[in-house]
């Protein structure tokens, strides 16, 4: 078999943060920054990572965790084996321009790259949805990160010039056009955050318990009035998610009617709600959001799990580069971290 090249995008979530693990609404998009996997079939799995400057190998039936990047590859082999698929090895390299640890789903991007390769190389005939669900299962059960479906779904189903409105309960989705004259500036704060961290897991447990107390299956079913039946911390955390679900619907409608000013307002509202009531922001993310507004962004907010990582701003396309440079300069005067920015647009899913 000839060499196969897979391009697997990263993802940014426009709005709908921390809603996916309570089966709420999200609005992600695949972005034009990629994990690239080039390889061919082999007996064993041998992959060189350009980012980590190292090669790692394993036999397809020896899947012990190593607490390293190769676990995401092993996780895919583990989940395929568990689901009854038979796959051989691969030899190749992983590269690309998608930054690692920046809150842009580099882990899910790698998982989908490996799945897409194996799907083609070993004729597995997996659908996009099957790939997204398998990758999520690998990350939850093998790697041990309690993520929802958002990342894997966005990377599998991405569409150029569109965001995805997704109901994470039913997995029904809709493509919503993203305005051509607007760019998204993704700003990586340089503050590392671990998704498997205790703070993320703790919030997840609390909001699930809150739903259980209210006798609800999903956050979509909860009204703000019902929150008064909960202990105060539970009410605050779940209250943020209930309001965020509503904002996703409002952003969908505003995008459809071409009202980017309204989209920007909703992003700002979302940021300060998640910062104050879900407590997953930090000084650096808040600085970016305030500064973005000063520099005439339509709106800005943290994206991803929070606790560091990245934020986004919507700006006029012709001003995006200049905006990024200016905000980076001011940020570096204030903070010691290695920050970066990327001007991105909605891209096709893994291919």
N, C-alpha and C positions, 0 to 999 in steps of 0.2 A: 504493500500500500504506500502511496506517495505521502509526503509531508502534509500535514493538515495545520492550517493557521486559524485560530479562533480569536475574535475580538469580543471581549466582554466588558460592557460599560460599567462605570460607577453609577451611583444614583444620588439625587438630591430630593428631599421631600419639601414640596412647596408649602404645604400646610397639612395638619393632621398629625401632631406629634404625640407620641405615647398613647395613641388611641387604638393601635392595632391589637394589643394583647387583651383588650376588652371588647374585641369585635366591633370596633367603630369604623369611621370613615377616614380615609387617607387620600393624599393627592401627590404621589411621587412622579418623578420623571427620570428616565435613563439619561445620562449626560455624556458628552463627547470627550471623556477621558477614559482610558481603557486599560484593562489587564489583557496582555497578549500572550497566548499560549501557542507555541509552535512545536509540533511533535509528530512522532510516528509510533505505530504499534511495536511492542517489545514483549519479552517474557516477563520482566519485572517492571517496576515503576522507578524511573530515574529522572529527576527533574532538577535543573539548575535555576536558582532564583537570582536574577540580576540585581534585585533590590538588596537581598541579604548576602550576595556574593558567595553563595555556597550551593553545593549539590547534595541532595538527599535521596536515598533509595529505600525501597521496601518491596517485599513480595506481596502480591495482591491478596494473599490469604493470611498475612501476618500484620494485624492492624492494631498494635498497641499504641497508645498515645505517647507523643514525645514532648508535649507542651511547646511546640514550635509551629512555624507556618505550614509545615507538611501535614499537620493534623487536619487541615481543611481538605486536603487531597484525600487523605486516608478516610475522612468522614464520608466522602462521596462513595468510595469503594465499599465502606461498611454498610451504608444505607442501600446500595444497589444489591449487595449480597443478601442483606436482610429481606429485601423485597423479591428475591428469587432471580435476579438478573445475573448472567454469567459474563464477566468481562476479563480480558487479559490486561497486560501491562502497557506502559507507554514510556517513551524516552523523548525528552525535549527540554525546552527552556521557557521560563516565565519572565516576561518583561512588561513594558508599557509605561504610560505616563500618568496612570491613576495613583495618587499618593496613598501611602499606607498609614493608617492611624489618624486620618484627618476627618473622620466622620462621614466619608463618602462611600461606605460599604465596600471597601477593598476585599473583605473576607467573602461576602456574598458574590462579588464579581469573580473571585478565584474559583469558588464552588461551581458557579454556572459555566465558567470556562472549561473546567475539567469535565463536567457533565456533558456539555455540548461536544467536546472532543470524543468522549466515550460513546455518545449517542451516534455520532457519525462513523467512528472507527469500527464499532462493534454492532452497528445496525440495530440499535435498541428500540427504534421507533417511538421514542418518548415525545409526548406533546409538550408545549411550553408550560402548561399548568402542572403536568407531572414533574417536570424539571424543577419548577419553583418549589413545589411541595417536598420533593426529595431533598433539595438543598437545605430547606428550612429544618427538616427532620435531622439531617446530618449535623447541622450547627447546634440544634437543641440537645440532641441525645448523644452525639459522639464528642463534639468539641465542648459542650456544656455551657453554651451561651443561650440564655432564655429569650431569644429575639422573636418577634412576630413575623408575619409573612411579607411585610412591606418591601424589604430590600430585595429579596429573591424575586418577587412578583414584578417589581419595576424593571429589574435587569432582564428578566425573561420576556416581558411584554412591551418594552419601550418602543415608542414611535416618534420618528422625527417630527419636530415642530408641534408636539402635543404633550400635555401632561395626562396622567391616568387618574381618573376618579374611580376609586375602588372601595367597595363595601367589603371589609375584611371578614365579615360574618358569612355572607352568601358567595363571596368571590365574584359577584357581578361587577363588571367594570365598564367604563365609558371613556373614550378618548376626547379630550377637550383641547381645542386649539390654543396654542400659546402665542401671544402677539409677536409679529415678525420684527417690529421696531424696538422691542424691549430685550435687554440682555439680563441674565442673572449673573451677578458677581458672587462667587463663593469665596469666603474669607476664612482661611484656616488660622486659628488663633495661636497655634504652636503649643497650646495646652493639651497634653496627652490625656485621653480619658479611656478608661477600661470599661467596655460594655458589660462585662461579667461582674462589675463592681457591686459592692453590697448595696449602694444607694439605689441603683436601678432595680435590683432584685427586690429590695424592701418596698419600693413603690408598687411594683407589680403585685406583690402579696397583699398589700393594703387595699388596692382598688378591687382586687378579686374578692377579698373578704367583704368589702363594702357592697359589691353586687349581690353577694350571697345573703347578707343581712336584709337587703331590700327584696330578695327573691327574684332578681332579674338575671337574665342570661347574658345580655349585652348592654354596653353603655348607651346604645341608641334608644333603649327602652326607658331610660331614667329621665324624669323631669326635675327641674331645679327645686320644685316644692318638696319633692320626696327626700332631698338631701338632709332636711331638718331631722330626719329620723336616725341619722348617723352620728357617731362620736365626731368631735370637731375636726380632727386631722383627716379622718376618712372622708368627711363631707368636703373638706378643702381640696383634697387630691381628686376625688371623683368629680367634684364640681367643675374643676378645670377641664376634665375630659369631656363632660357633658357639653360645656360651652364650646370646646374645640370641635366636636362633631358638628355643631351648628355652623361654626365658621367655615368648615370644609364645604358645606352645602352653599353657603353664601359666596365663597370664592369661585366655586364652579359656575354659579349663575352670573357673577360679575364678569368672569372670563368670557362666557358665552355672549354677553351683551357688549363686550369690548371695553368695559369700565375698569381700566388698569389703576385709576386713582383709588377706587373702592377696594380693589385687591390689596393695594399698598396699605390702606388703613387697617384692613383686617389682619395683615401680617404684623403690623405694629401692635395691635390689640392682643394678638396671639402671643407675641414675645413677652409682653409685660404680665400677661396672665400666667404663663408657664414659669416666669422668673419669680413672681411673688407667691403664687399659690401651689405650684408643683415643685418649686425650689430646686431646679436643675440647671439654672444659669450660673454665671460667674462674672466677676468684675470685667474680664476681658470681652466676653460676649456682649454684656450690657454697654460697654464703651463703644463697640462697633455699631450697635443698633442706634445709639444716640447720635454718633458721628455721621452715620449713613443718612439720617434724616436731615442733619445740618447741611449735608452736601447734596441735597435735593433728590435723594432716592425716593421712589414711590413708597417704599416700605422696606422693612428689614426684620429679621428674627433669627434666633438660633435654629439650626436644623440638625436632625439626628437626636441622639440620646441626651445631649447636653453635657454638663460637667466638663466643659472645655470643648475641643473639637472645632466645628465650623459654624458659621452663620452665613445667611444669604441676604442680598439686597437686590431689588429690582430697579434698574436704571435704564435711561434711554440708551439704545445701542451705540450711538456715536460717541457717547460720553463714558462708556463702561471702562475702557482702559485707563483713562485719565482719573476717573473716580477711584479705581483700584490703587493706582500709584499714590494718590493723595492720602487715602485712608491708611495705606500701609506705612507711609512716612510718619503720619501722626501717631499711629499705633506704636511704632518702634521707638518713638521719643518717650513713650509712656511705659512700655512693657519690655522685658528682656528676652521674650521668646522669639524663636525662629518662625515668624509668621509668613504666610504666602497668600496670594489671591489667584483665582482662576475665573476667566470669563467663559461661561458655559452656555450651551443651548440643549434643548431636548433632542435625544438621539435614538436611533434604532436599538432594539434589544440585542442580546448575544447572538453572534452569527459567525 
